[in-house]
Amino acid sequence: MLDESFLAATAELYYPGMGTENVAPLLYSLVRMLKPRSCLEVGLGYTTPFLARALCDNDREGACDRALLAAETLTPAQRERVATLARGHFEGAAPRPTRLCTVDNFALGDFSDHQVLRVLTATGTAHKVELVRADFAAALEGIAGDWLPLDLVWFDCGGLPDAIRFLNACWPRVAQQHGTVLLHYTHFRYVHRAPGGERETMLIDPLVSELKKRQALPGARFEVMSLLEPNKVHQSSVTMLRKLPPASCARRAGLQDEARDLFGLEVPPLAPLAPFAPFA
């Protein structure tokens, strides 16, 4: 968990201009929820120990859950926990180890690998991380074997051309079973003329615009969502792409027919999802 001692130990990696003060705990929560085995981070720094801590906490949680599933006697609270678990997730061959490959060419000079390693050691998470000093293109070529497929990828490096090149190279290596890629700083400040003077707004960048258009095409096997911090104009956004297996793709049957066939329920139709309008 993200206790006071962890936050104190990681504080030296925090730089206000990087814009990751909210992204780091978001990544922690996503890893805790999605339970990835193989993670890749491009651009190490404040987020690195948060990702590593989440993997450690997932390991501890998994060990506790396995013990509960094997136990003969359970408390009422433990029985409730067991009732929520997917037994198939814990059965079969031993899963791949949980680990994080974090890549940086250190061109910006904001951090050193020794500084990050010191923080990882202080937080007890260094064993989860493999630090690679390289450009992302070279690093991706070296990711093979049981590192693949990649379950979660965090890209916080370079500009728009770099993000496009990275996504082109990385996407085939991402797991089809809900593999997730997160891109940092995907909105930009746009100033335009308007009645009464200039106005500014935050626009999605051309890559995210293209991804949203492709998401809307028939047969798309991924989904896109962006999160924007409204109080910032720089380093203020994260866009998430998630691959979709068939079971997570939209089906042809209508809402009411499916509710009836799957659950025996009669449900009202869903109204059009119109833009916000003040209620009378």
Order of alpha helices (4+ residues) and beta strands (2+ residues): alpha-alpha-beta-alpha-alpha-alpha-beta-alpha-beta-alpha-beta-alpha-beta-beta-beta-alpha-beta-beta-alpha
